[in-house]
Amino acid sequence: MKKKVKIIASMFLSLVLITCFIPKHNLHAKSKPTIYIMGDSIAHSYEGNRYQNGWGQMLYRYFKHPSKKRTVHVKGASDYVDVIRYNTPELSIENWAKNGASVAIYDKYGMFQAIQKKLKKGDYVFIQLGHNEVYTQWWTGSTVSEYRTYLINYIKKIRSKKAKPVLITPPPVNTSGKYIPYVPQYRAAMISIGKKYKVPLIDLGKKSADYFNLIGKKQARNMYVKDNMHFTPKGATTLAKILSVEIKYKSQLKPISGKVSLKTNSLYKTINKASKLKTKKYSKKTWKYMQKKLKKSKKILYSITAKQKSIDKSNASLKKAIKKLKKVKKYKK
């Protein structure tokens, strides 16, 4: 009998010791953050559509260890929206983006209220709305003033749940001329709100317009479907890549930036350094060479086919070109 008691006591002591050495995060695991996407047809998930895609269905690919996606039907949301959830081991992405959506639509159809109910501390809400605001003759559109009011209201309510809003400007439409950010008045309003309320902002409108101008009309045209507004799978993936690179670099998004699988920060920093340099300071020959390397680096940074080897090589080449710049002797500030 005493022997049995000793065995049981020994087993109990072993269990206690094992439990003590289990990492705390396993005992009290925090639920992983969710990124909620509030967007229009540019971000919408077109599942099974080989012709047209939205960046919202491609974003998860740029996070670590993406897994299978599944459709989620959310109670309390309108039949107007089918939510698609994309899972990774460290976060989830719920795409609430819908064709024809505007800042007013999210309120009037109860979509924002449904998102708000689900929000928890550490979640993010990505807001990319603007394309449909211009249709003010319909009740779905909004004036710039109304647009501002809705955005500010959403920001405050998101923050009341200890979640973080992120503003994203709309990408450009396909034009015969130079690519420029779409709906400039609404973009300007979003940027000013971001500054005033200290909300992280990704200027997808400018970043994508600059990139499309850089790669040229022939390549950029392949990003769009025939209506010149919506995007092909290649175009949607490119927008998702641009967003992921920006998320990775932004210090305000540090909790999720580390979950992005890309290794582009070194190249990003070198590009920023090169872009701030002044032409007049350096000889024409060395400046021209550096600009050539800078242009190539910018193309590689957002390219969806660029491998890590080419990213690292481009970074090294640009650094070398910066180092080789020769200052003009009689440069005046």
N, C-alpha and C positions, 0 to 999 in steps of 0.2 A: 504493500500500500504506500509506504514511504517513498519507494522507488518511483511509483506512478506520479506522486505529488511532485517529486523533484523534476521529472521529465516535463510535466505540465508547466511548472514554474520556469524551467529553462526555455521552453518554447515561447512562453509569454514574454520573457525578458528579451529574447531574440526578436520578437515581433515589434516590441517597443523600440529597440535599438535601430531596426531597419526603418521604422516609421520616422524616427528622428533624423535620419540621413536622407530622406526623400526630399528633393528640392521643393521649396515653398510654392513655386509656380505650378507644380503638379497638384498640390493639395488645394490651392486656391486659384485655379486657372481663371484668368480674366477672359471674358468673351472677346473675340477678335473684332476689330473695327469694321464698319461697313461704309462704303462710299455710295451715296445715293445720287443718281444723276437726274437733274431736272433740266430737260432740254426739249428741242423740237425734232423735226425730221432729220436734221443734220447729225443728231446723236442717237436717234432711234435704232432699235435692234430689228433688222430685217432677216429673221431667221429663215434659212433655206433659200434666200434670194441671192443668186450668183451675179446679178446685174447691179444692184444697188445696196449699199451698206451704210451704217452710221458708225461714228467713232466710238459710241458707247458700247457696241458689241465687240470692239477690237481692243479696248483699253486693258482688259484683264491679261492679255497675252504678254504685256510688258512688266507684269509683276512676277515675283518668284514662284516657281512651281505651279503654274495655272492648272486647274483641273476641269472636269466636265461641268457644263452649265445645265441649269434646269429652270423650267418655267415656274413662276410663283404667282398664284392668284391671291391677291390680298383682299381680305374682308374689309368692307367700308370704303373701298375705292370704287370709282365709277367703272362701268363696263367699257368705258372709253379707253382704258389702259390695260395692257397685259404686261406685267413686270417680269423681266428676265433677270435671274440672279446668276452671277458668275463667281465661282469660289476658288480661292487659293488657300493654302494652309495658314496664312497670316492675316488675310482680310477677305471680305466679300464685296462685290460690286452689284448693286441693284439698279438696273436701268429703267427709270420711269419716263424716259424721253418718249414723246409721242408726236406723230405727224400733225401739223397745224397748231401745235401748242404755243402759248404765249404766257406772259406773266399773269394775265387775267384768267386764262384757262385753268391754270394750276389751282387758283383760288375757287373759281366758280364750279369746277367739277369735283372738288374735294380731294384732289390729288395731293396737294401740299399738306392738307390736314391729315391725310393717311400716312404720309411720310413722317410728319411731326410726331404722331403717336408712337411710331417705331423707333425714333431717335433715342440714343443713349450717349452717355459721356464717351468722348473719343471718336464718335462717328463724324463723317464729313458729308456735306451736301455740295455737289458741283452744279453750279447754275450757268447754263449756256442757252440764253434766250435772247431773241432780237430779230430774227428773220421775219417773224409774223407780226411784229408790233406795227409795222408800217401800214397794215391794212386797217386803218382807223375807221373806214366806212363800215366795217363790220364790228360787231360787239366783241370779237376776239382780240382786236388790235388795241393799242394804247398810245397816247401822246407821250412825249418824252417825260413830261411832268408826272403822268400816271405811272410810267415805267419806273421812275425813281421811287415813287411811293411804295409800289409793290415790292421792289427789291429791298428797300430799307426794312419794310415790314417782315419779309422773309428772313432777313439777316438777324433781326432782333429775336424772332421766334425760334430760330435754329439755335442761337446762342443761349436762349433760356433753358434749353435742354442739355446744355454743356457740350453741344456738338459744334463743329466748325464749318462755316460757309466758305466756299471758294468760288470766285467769279471768273467766268471764261467768256471772252469776247467772241462774237460770231466770225467764222472764216469767210473769205471772199467768194463771190460768184465768178464764174468763168466769163471773161470779157475778151473782146478783140484787141484791146490795148493792154496797158500795164495793170497788174493785179493790185488792188487797193482794199483795205478793210471795208467790209460791208456795213450798211446802216451807220454811218459815222456819228450821227447825233446820239444814237443809243449807245454806241461804243464809248463815246466821250462821257456820257452820263454814268455808265458802269465804272469807268476808270476813276471818275471823281468820287463816286460812292466808296470804291475800294480804298482810296486814299483817306477820305474823311473818317470812315468807320474802321480803318486798319484791317481790312479784309484781304487775304491773299488773292491776287489777281494774276491770271495767265492770259496774256494778250495773244490769244490764238489767231485773231484777225490779222494782226501785223506780222506775227511770226510765220504764219502760213503764206501770206501774201508775199513777203520777202523771199521765202524759200521757193515759191512758184516762179517768181521773177528770175531768181538765180538759176534754176534748172532749165528755164526757157519754155516758151509756149508749147512746143511740140510734146515735151514730156508732161507738162502741167495739164494739158488738155485731156490726157488719159486718166486724170484723177476724177474727172466729172462724167456724169451720165449725160444724155442728150439734152436735158432741160437746162444744163449749164449752172445748176444750183446745187443739186445733190451729188453724192459721191459714189464712185465705184468702190469695190473692195480695196483696191490699191490706194485710192484717195482717202478712204476712211481709216485704213491702217496707217497712212502717213500722218493724218491728224492725231491719231492715238499715239504715234511715236513722238511727235512734237510735244504733246501734252506730257508724256512720260518723262521726256528729257527735262522739261521745265519743272515737273514735280520733283524729280531727282535733285535738281540744283537749288530749289527754293528752301531757305532756312526756316521759313514760316511753316513749311509742310514737313518738318523733320520727322515726326512720328511715322509718316507713311513713305517718306522719300527713301528710307532705308529698305523698304520692301520692294522697291523697283529693281528689276533684275539688270538694268542697263549699267554700264560702266563708262559714262560719258562726261563726268564732272571735270576731269583734267583737261580734256579737249575744250569743253565749254569755257573754262577759266582762261585758257590760252587764247581762244577766239575773242573773248571780252577784252583781254589785254591788248591784242593786236588792233581791235576795232577802235580803241581809245587813242591810238597813236596819231600824230599829226603829220600830214604829207610834207609840209614845208621844212620840217626838221631834218629830213634825210635826203640822200642823193637819189636821183630818179631811177637809176639802175637797181639799187638795193630795195627801194620802195616798191617798184614794179614787181620784183621777184617775191617780196613778202605778200603783196596783194594777191598774186597768183596762188600762193599757198593758202592764204586766208579764204579765198573763194572756194578752193577745193575742200578745205576743212569744213566750211559751212554746209556744203553739199553732203558730205559724209555724216555730219552730226545728225541730220534728220532722215537720212536714207534708210529705208526699211530693209534693204539688202546688205547694208554695211556690216562686216564682221568685226569682231573685237581687234583682230590683228591690223585691219586697215584703219580703225579708229586710233589705235596707239601709234601707228606709223605716221598718220596725218598730224597727230599732236606733236610728235618728235620733229617732223619736218617744219612745222610752223614755228616751233620754239627756236629752231636753228636759224630760220629766216629772220626772226626778230633779233636774234643775237648778232646777225651779220649786217644789220642796218648801219649805214655809215652816216653820221651827222654832218650836216652842211656847216662849214666853219663860220660863216657870217649869218647865222640864223637869228632873226629878231622876233621876240615874243609879241 
